[in-house]
Amino acid sequence: MIMVTEYETDLENEKEGLTLKKVGGYAALGLGIVAAIGGAISIIPPPPGTTPRPAYLTEIEHSSQGNVIDMGDYQVTLPEGTPMVYSEGYVPDEVLVKFSRDLYKSDSDALIDGLDARIEGEISSLDVQLLRAGDGDAKKLLDALNNSGLVEYAELNYVAHAFDITPNDTYWSLQYGPQRIRAPQAWDLSTGSNSVIIAVLDTGVDLDHPDLAAKIVPGYDFVNRDDNPQDDQGHGTHVAGIAAAVSNNGEGVAGVSWGARIMPVKVLGSNGAGRYSAIVDGIIFATDNGADVINLSLGAPFNSRALEDAVNYAVEHGVTVVTAAGNSGSNTIDYPAAYENTIAVASTDSSDNRSRFSTYGDFVDLAAPGSDIGSTGLDDTYIYNSGTSQAAPHVAGAAAVLIGYSSDFNTPERVRTALETTALDRGSSGWDQYYGHGIIQLDRALQSDPGSAPPPTGTDNPDGVEGEQ
């Protein structure tokens, strides 16, 4: 069932073609619920005197008129291109598949036809295809593919969500984050190079924001499939400003890297959610179009071979991949943060203590400020947000400064080594599941030898007492 809220309607109204008035980010209708962003939503109510059945998603018809959804006794028409959120955690009629390497295309095409599926897209760099189930049942198609003996892997097209928490407590000073990672001391050595590109894979970026516009390089929108990755949610704009806002210009905020440019790659819709296929496409696009660092402030608890393959593809091509660890506040596992080739970042507050919401576990590599972070917002604004989504771009910006500073940091592994071996140790001595190797210290990383592995820089918390936000 699709879970949504924040649309206004009068369910007592029995007029044909009842229209919901938009008052928020989603839509709701009685027991059944449909997510929609933008445009009018037309509803044909059941006959008078009947009791509506609980509304479960049973059919989606894609047409030039929009998406027609049969929801029991209700039928809902969404405008063409309207994004939807699936509470099951995956797109109900799509599967990602990689056929066996020795299989002829004619044989794979015959199998697809025989399973009443069709090819919706292809991620050619990974030899992965996106299939749509003819009967709308992704799990049935998945089982048939895996039982065929002709695939290397097949998996559901999962949906990831932006890691973001809207703060409701007293804000810290606008930019304590760069201070806690010793960016001002690092800026004496380097403020970053404009030859370095950070790809922000997120909800897009506000392309006209005065603190970002001069930094933007061409990107892509994998949600709407066009070359206009304009942010319609705000998450990506906030992330981009932390990493690389225009700096020392007497306006707004300073990014960790003053020099790095920003490649906006929209993989999440205006509801903050996005299909794995779009994220995989985005990683490949950023890698193939010159990104040096990829920031992924998003995730979901679903493992994916295609997503991991894409991360590995990026790293193999010399791209440093930084991910948010997650906001569960527990030791849950989220992807892509759990993949070995990403730098998974936990969140700390202005006192260098772990943020209460920060996910922990054996996959955490580093920590950075993520509680009450001031950065760029939509419509030329500046706002506070909290989450590991905000911690990750501190590390992405730091990685960009390193890459532009010296050829000593010319591989993702050397960037990782520099950041991990110079981090400020917190919690238990050495690596721990809450802070990883510690809070990044950019000036020390710039002066490190990434070919060696010196010990961390000591601890301010020798007893290993875990702090709260």
C-alpha positions as CSV (number, residue, x, y, z in Angstrom):
1,M,0.0,0.0,0.0
2,I,1.3,3.5,-0.8
3,M,1.7,5.5,2.4
4,V,1.2,9.3,2.1
5,T,-0.3,12.3,3.9
6,E,-0.9,16.0,3.5
7,Y,-3.5,16.5,0.8
8,E,-6.9,18.1,1.5
9,T,-10.2,16.7,0.4
10,D,-13.8,16.3,1.3
11,L,-14.6,12.6,1.3
12,E,-18.3,13.4,1.9
13,N,-18.4,15.0,-1.5
14,E,-20.1,12.6,-3.9
15,K,-19.6,14.6,-7.1
16,E,-18.0,12.7,-10.0
17,G,-14.4,13.7,-10.7
18,L,-13.6,14.9,-7.2
19,T,-10.3,16.7,-7.3
20,L,-7.9,16.9,-4.4
21,K,-6.4,20.3,-3.6
22,K,-2.6,20.2,-3.1
23,V,-1.6,21.5,0.3
24,G,1.6,19.5,0.8
25,G,4.0,17.0,-0.6
26,Y,1.8,14.0,-0.8
27,A,-1.8,12.9,-1.3
28,A,-4.2,10.9,0.9
29,L,-7.6,9.3,0.2
30,G,-9.4,7.5,3.0
31,L,-7.9,4.1,3.7
32,G,-6.1,4.0,0.4
33,I,-3.4,6.3,-0.4
34,V,-1.6,7.6,-3.4
35,A,1.5,9.7,-3.4
36,A,1.6,12.6,-5.9
37,I,3.7,15.6,-6.3
38,G,2.3,18.5,-8.4
39,G,-0.8,18.8,-10.6
40,A,-4.4,17.9,-10.0
41,I,-5.5,14.4,-8.9
42,S,-8.9,13.4,-10.2
43,I,-10.9,10.8,-8.1
44,I,-14.0,8.9,-9.2
45,P,-15.7,7.8,-5.9
46,P,-17.6,4.5,-5.6
47,P,-21.4,4.4,-6.1
48,P,-23.4,6.1,-3.3
49,G,-24.3,3.8,-0.4
50,T,-21.3,1.4,-1.0
51,T,-18.5,0.9,1.5
52,P,-15.1,1.6,0.0
53,R,-12.7,-1.4,0.2
54,P,-9.2,-0.8,1.6
55,A,-7.3,0.7,-1.2
56,Y,-4.3,-1.4,-2.3
57,L,-2.4,-0.7,-5.5
58,T,-3.6,-3.2,-8.0
59,E,-2.8,-1.7,-11.4
60,I,-0.9,1.2,-12.9
61,E,-1.6,2.1,-16.5
62,H,1.0,4.5,-18.1
63,S,-0.7,6.6,-20.7
64,S,-0.4,10.1,-22.3
65,Q,-3.2,11.2,-20.0
66,G,-1.1,10.3,-16.9
67,N,-1.0,7.3,-14.6
68,V,-4.4,5.7,-14.0
69,I,-4.4,3.7,-10.7
70,D,-7.2,1.2,-9.9
71,M,-7.5,1.3,-6.1
72,G,-10.4,-1.0,-5.3
73,D,-13.6,1.1,-5.5
74,Y,-11.6,4.3,-6.3
75,Q,-9.8,5.2,-9.5
76,V,-7.2,7.9,-9.4
77,T,-5.6,9.7,-12.3
78,L,-2.2,11.2,-11.7
79,P,-0.6,13.7,-14.2
80,E,2.0,12.2,-16.5
81,G,5.4,12.0,-14.9
82,T,4.0,12.1,-11.3
83,P,6.4,10.3,-9.0
84,M,5.1,7.7,-6.6
85,V,6.3,6.2,-3.3
86,Y,5.9,2.4,-2.8
87,S,5.7,1.3,0.8
88,E,6.9,-2.2,-0.1
89,G,10.3,-0.6,-0.8
90,Y,10.5,-1.5,-4.5
91,V,8.8,-0.6,-7.8
92,P,6.0,-3.2,-8.0
93,D,6.4,-4.0,-11.7
94,E,10.2,-3.6,-12.4
95,V,13.2,-5.9,-12.2
96,L,16.9,-5.3,-12.8
97,V,18.6,-8.2,-14.5
98,K,22.1,-9.1,-15.7
99,F,22.0,-12.1,-18.0
100,S,24.8,-14.7,-18.1
101,R,27.8,-13.5,-20.1
102,D,27.7,-16.4,-22.5
103,L,24.0,-16.0,-23.4
104,Y,23.2,-14.8,-26.9
105,K,21.0,-11.7,-27.0
106,S,18.5,-13.6,-29.1
107,D,18.1,-16.1,-26.3
108,S,17.7,-13.4,-23.6
109,D,15.2,-11.6,-25.8
110,A,13.2,-14.8,-26.2
111,L,13.2,-15.4,-22.5
112,I,11.9,-11.8,-21.9
113,D,9.1,-12.3,-24.4
114,G,8.2,-15.7,-23.0
115,L,7.8,-14.1,-19.5
116,D,5.5,-11.4,-20.8
117,A,8.0,-8.7,-19.9
118,R,9.5,-5.8,-21.9
119,I,12.8,-3.9,-21.7
120,E,12.4,-0.4,-20.3
121,G,16.0,0.6,-20.2
122,E,19.6,-0.6,-20.2
123,I,22.7,0.3,-18.1
124,S,25.1,-0.7,-20.8
125,S,28.3,-0.2,-18.8
126,L,27.2,-2.9,-16.4
127,D,25.2,-5.0,-19.0
128,V,22.2,-4.6,-16.8
129,Q,18.7,-4.3,-18.2
130,L,15.5,-2.8,-16.6
131,L,12.5,-5.0,-17.3
132,R,8.8,-4.2,-16.7
133,A,6.5,-7.2,-15.9
134,G,3.6,-7.4,-18.3
135,D,1.2,-8.4,-15.5
136,G,2.7,-5.9,-13.0
137,D,4.1,-8.5,-10.7
138,A,7.8,-7.9,-10.2
139,K,8.2,-10.7,-7.7
140,K,6.7,-13.2,-10.1
141,L,9.0,-12.0,-12.9
142,L,12.0,-12.1,-10.5
143,D,11.4,-15.7,-9.5
144,A,11.0,-16.7,-13.1
145,L,14.3,-15.1,-14.1
146,N,16.2,-16.6,-11.2
147,N,14.8,-20.0,-11.9
148,S,15.7,-19.8,-15.6
149,G,19.4,-20.5,-15.0
150,L,20.2,-17.8,-17.6
151,V,20.9,-14.8,-15.4
152,E,24.0,-13.7,-13.4
153,Y,21.6,-11.9,-11.1
154,A,18.1,-10.5,-11.0
155,E,16.7,-8.2,-8.4
156,L,13.8,-5.9,-7.5
157,N,14.2,-2.2,-8.5
158,Y,14.3,-1.0,-4.9
159,V,13.6,2.6,-3.8
160,A,16.0,4.6,-1.7
161,H,15.2,7.7,0.3
162,A,17.2,10.8,1.2
163,F,18.6,10.7,4.7
164,D,17.3,13.9,6.3
165,I,16.0,15.0,9.6
166,T,14.4,18.4,10.1
167,P,15.7,19.8,13.4
168,N,13.4,21.1,16.0
169,D,16.0,22.2,18.6
170,T,18.1,25.3,19.1
171,Y,20.4,25.8,16.2
172,W,24.2,25.9,16.7
173,S,26.1,28.7,15.1
174,L,25.6,28.6,11.3
175,Q,28.7,26.8,10.3
176,Y,30.4,25.0,13.1
177,G,30.9,22.1,10.7
178,P,33.9,23.4,8.8
179,Q,35.5,24.5,12.1
180,R,35.1,21.0,13.7
181,I,36.9,19.4,10.7
182,R,39.6,22.1,10.8
183,A,38.8,23.4,7.4
184,P,39.9,27.0,8.2
185,Q,43.4,25.6,9.0
186,A,43.4,23.6,5.8
187,W,42.4,26.6,3.8
188,D,45.8,28.1,4.6
189,L,47.2,25.3,2.5
190,S,44.4,25.0,-0.2
191,T,40.9,26.1,-0.7
192,G,40.3,23.5,-3.4
193,S,40.8,23.4,-7.1
194,N,38.1,24.2,-9.8
195,S,39.5,21.3,-11.8
196,V,37.8,18.9,-9.3
197,I,34.1,18.0,-9.7
198,I,31.8,16.7,-7.0
199,A,28.8,14.9,-8.4
200,V,25.8,15.3,-6.0
201,L,23.4,12.4,-6.6
202,D,20.3,13.6,-4.9
203,T,17.0,15.5,-5.5
204,G,18.9,17.8,-7.9
205,V,20.4,21.2,-7.1
206,D,18.9,24.7,-7.2
207,L,20.6,25.8,-10.4
208,D,20.0,29.5,-9.8
209,H,21.0,29.8,-6.2
210,P,23.4,32.7,-5.8
211,D,25.7,30.6,-3.6
212,L,25.8,27.7,-6.1
213,A,25.1,28.9,-9.7
214,A,28.7,29.8,-10.5
215,K,29.8,26.3,-9.5
216,I,27.4,24.2,-11.6
217,V,28.6,22.0,-14.4
218,P,26.2,20.1,-16.7
219,G,24.4,17.2,-15.0
220,Y,21.3,15.1,-15.7
221,D,17.9,14.3,-14.4
222,F,17.3,10.6,-14.2
223,V,13.9,11.0,-12.6
224,N,12.3,13.0,-15.5
225,R,14.9,11.9,-18.1
226,D,16.1,15.3,-19.2
227,D,19.1,17.6,-18.9
228,N,17.6,19.9,-16.3
229,P,18.4,18.5,-12.8
230,Q,16.6,21.3,-11.0
231,D,15.9,20.5,-7.3
232,D,12.2,20.4,-6.5
233,Q,12.6,19.2,-2.9
234,G,15.6,21.0,-1.3
235,H,17.7,18.1,0.0
236,G,20.2,18.1,-2.8
237,T,20.7,21.9,-2.7
238,H,21.5,21.7,1.0
239,V,24.0,18.9,0.5
240,A,25.7,20.7,-2.4
241,G,26.1,23.9,-0.4
242,I,27.9,22.0,2.4
243,A,30.4,20.4,0.1
244,A,31.1,23.3,-2.3
245,A,29.1,26.5,-2.0
246,V,30.6,29.6,-3.5
247,S,32.9,30.9,-0.8
248,N,34.6,34.1,0.4
249,N,32.1,36.1,-1.6
250,G,30.5,38.1,1.2
251,E,27.2,36.1,0.9
252,G,25.6,33.0,2.3
253,V,27.8,30.1,3.4
254,A,31.2,28.7,2.7
255,G,31.6,25.2,1.2
256,V,34.3,22.9,2.5
257,S,35.9,23.1,-1.0
258,W,35.9,26.7,-2.3
259,G,37.2,25.6,-5.6
260,A,35.4,22.4,-6.5
261,R,32.6,22.5,-9.1
262,I,29.2,20.8,-8.6
263,M,27.7,18.3,-11.0
264,P,23.9,17.9,-10.2
265,V,22.6,14.5,-10.9
266,K,18.9,14.1,-10.0
267,V,18.2,10.5,-8.9
268,L,15.5,11.3,-6.3
269,G,12.1,12.8,-7.0
270,S,10.4,15.7,-5.3
271,N,9.2,13.2,-2.6
272,G,12.8,12.4,-1.7
273,A,12.7,8.9,-3.1
274,G,14.3,7.3,-6.2
275,R,14.6,4.0,-7.9
276,Y,17.8,2.0,-7.7
277,S,18.0,2.0,-11.5
278,A,18.1,5.8,-11.5
279,I,20.8,5.8,-8.9
280,V,22.9,3.3,-10.8
281,D,22.4,5.3,-14.0
282,G,23.5,8.4,-12.1
283,I,26.7,6.8,-10.7
284,I,27.7,5.6,-14.2
285,F,26.8,9.1,-15.7
286,A,28.9,10.9,-13.1
287,T,31.8,8.6,-13.5
288,D,31.8,8.8,-17.3
289,N,31.4,12.6,-17.4
290,G,34.4,13.6,-15.3
291,A,33.3,13.5,-11.6
292,D,36.2,13.0,-9.1
293,V,33.9,12.6,-6.1
294,I,30.4,11.2,-5.9
295,N,28.2,12.1,-2.8
296,L,25.4,9.8,-2.0
297,S,23.3,11.2,0.8
298,L,20.7,8.5,0.4
299,G,20.1,4.8,1.0
300,A,17.7,1.9,1.7
301,P,18.0,-1.4,3.6
302,F,18.0,-3.4,0.4
303,N,21.2,-4.9,-1.0
304,S,21.6,-4.8,-4.8
305,R,24.3,-6.3,-7.0
306,A,23.6,-3.6,-9.6
307,L,24.1,-0.8,-7.1
308,E,27.3,-2.4,-5.8
309,D,28.6,-2.9,-9.3
310,A,28.0,0.7,-10.1
311,V,29.9,1.8,-6.9
312,N,32.7,-0.5,-7.9
313,Y,32.7,0.8,-11.4
314,A,33.1,4.4,-10.1
315,V,36.0,3.5,-7.8
316,E,37.7,1.4,-10.5
317,H,37.6,4.5,-12.7
318,G,39.3,6.6,-10.0
319,V,36.2,8.2,-8.4
320,T,35.9,8.6,-4.6
321,V,32.4,7.6,-3.5
322,V,31.1,9.1,-0.2
323,T,27.9,7.9,1.4
324,A,25.6,8.7,4.3
325,A,25.6,6.0,7.0
326,G,21.9,6.4,7.7
327,N,19.6,8.0,10.3
328,S,18.1,5.0,12.2
329,G,20.0,5.7,15.4
330,S,20.6,1.9,15.6
331,N,22.9,-0.7,14.0
332,T,20.8,-1.2,11.0
333,I,22.5,-1.7,7.6
334,D,21.8,0.7,4.7
335,Y,23.0,0.6,1.1
336,P,25.1,1.8,-0.6
337,A,26.9,2.8,2.7
338,A,27.5,-0.8,3.6
339,Y,29.5,-1.5,0.4
340,E,33.3,-1.9,1.0
341,N,34.2,0.7,-1.7
342,T,32.3,3.6,-0.3
343,I,33.3,5.9,2.5
344,A,30.4,5.6,4.9
345,V,30.0,8.7,7.1
346,A,28.4,8.9,10.5
347,S,27.1,12.2,12.1
348,T,28.4,14.2,15.0
349,D,27.2,17.4,16.7
350,S,29.0,20.7,17.5
351,S,30.6,19.0,20.6
352,D,32.1,16.2,18.5
353,N,29.7,13.7,20.0
354,R,27.7,11.2,18.0
355,S,24.3,12.5,16.8
356,R,21.5,10.5,18.3
357,F,20.1,9.6,14.9
358,S,23.3,8.4,13.4
359,T,23.4,4.8,12.3
360,Y,26.3,2.7,13.6
361,G,27.9,-0.5,12.7
362,D,31.0,-2.2,11.3
363,F,30.6,-0.5,7.9
364,V,31.1,3.1,9.3
365,D,34.4,4.5,8.1
366,L,34.4,8.2,9.3
367,A,32.4,10.8,11.1
368,A,31.7,14.5,10.3
369,P,29.3,17.2,11.5
370,G,25.6,16.5,10.7
371,S,23.5,17.9,13.5
372,D,21.9,21.4,12.8
373,I,23.9,22.2,9.7
374,G,23.3,25.5,8.0
375,S,23.5,25.5,4.2
376,T,21.8,26.5,1.0
377,G,18.0,26.0,0.5
378,L,15.6,26.4,-2.4
379,D,14.5,29.9,-3.6
380,D,17.8,31.6,-2.6
381,T,17.4,30.7,1.1
382,Y,19.6,29.3,3.8
383,I,18.2,26.7,6.1
384,Y,19.2,24.2,8.9
385,N,19.0,20.4,8.4
386,S,20.3,17.5,10.3
387,G,21.3,14.0,9.2
388,T,24.1,11.8,8.0
389,S,23.1,13.4,4.7
390,Q,24.7,16.5,6.0
391,A,27.8,14.7,7.4
392,A,28.6,13.0,4.1
393,P,29.2,16.2,2.0
394,H,31.7,17.5,4.6
395,V,33.7,14.4,3.7
396,A,33.0,14.8,0.0
397,G,34.2,18.4,0.1
398,A,37.3,17.4,2.0
399,A,38.0,14.7,-0.5
400,A,37.8,17.2,-3.3
401,V,40.3,19.5,-1.5
402,L,42.7,16.6,-1.2
403,I,42.4,15.6,-4.8
404,G,43.0,19.1,-6.1
405,Y,45.9,19.7,-3.7
406,S,48.4,17.0,-4.7
407,S,48.9,14.1,-7.0
408,D,49.7,12.1,-3.8
409,F,45.9,11.8,-3.5
410,N,45.3,10.5,-7.0
411,T,43.3,7.4,-6.1
412,P,40.2,6.8,-4.0
413,E,42.2,4.5,-1.7
414,R,44.8,7.3,-1.1
415,V,42.0,9.8,-0.3
416,R,40.5,7.3,2.1
417,T,43.8,6.6,3.8
418,A,44.6,10.3,4.3
419,L,41.2,11.0,5.9
420,E,41.1,7.8,8.1
421,T,44.7,7.9,9.4
422,T,44.5,11.6,10.4
423,A,41.0,11.6,11.9
424,L,40.3,12.8,15.4
425,D,39.6,9.6,17.4
426,R,36.4,9.6,19.3
427,G,34.6,6.9,21.4
428,S,36.7,3.8,22.0
429,S,40.4,4.0,21.2
430,G,41.0,3.3,17.5
431,W,38.2,2.4,15.1
432,D,34.7,1.9,16.6
433,Q,31.3,1.4,15.2
434,Y,30.0,4.9,16.1
435,Y,32.7,7.1,14.7
436,G,34.6,4.8,12.4
437,H,38.2,6.0,12.4
438,G,37.0,9.4,13.8
439,I,36.0,12.9,12.8
440,I,37.9,14.1,9.7
441,Q,40.6,16.7,10.2
442,L,41.2,18.3,6.8
443,D,44.4,20.2,7.5
444,R,46.1,17.1,8.9
445,A,44.9,15.0,6.0
446,L,46.4,17.5,3.5
447,Q,49.8,17.2,5.3
448,S,49.7,13.4,5.5
449,D,51.6,10.8,3.5
450,P,48.8,8.6,2.0
451,G,51.4,6.0,1.2
452,S,52.0,5.3,4.9
453,A,49.6,4.7,7.8
454,P,50.4,6.9,10.8
455,P,48.3,6.4,13.9
456,P,45.1,8.5,14.5
457,T,45.5,11.9,16.1
458,G,44.5,10.9,19.7
459,T,41.2,11.1,21.5
460,D,39.2,13.7,23.4
461,N,37.1,10.9,24.8
462,P,39.5,8.2,26.3
463,D,36.8,6.5,28.3
464,G,34.8,5.7,25.1
465,V,31.6,7.4,26.5
466,E,29.1,7.9,23.6
467,G,27.6,11.4,23.4
468,E,24.1,12.4,22.4
469,Q,22.9,15.1,20.1
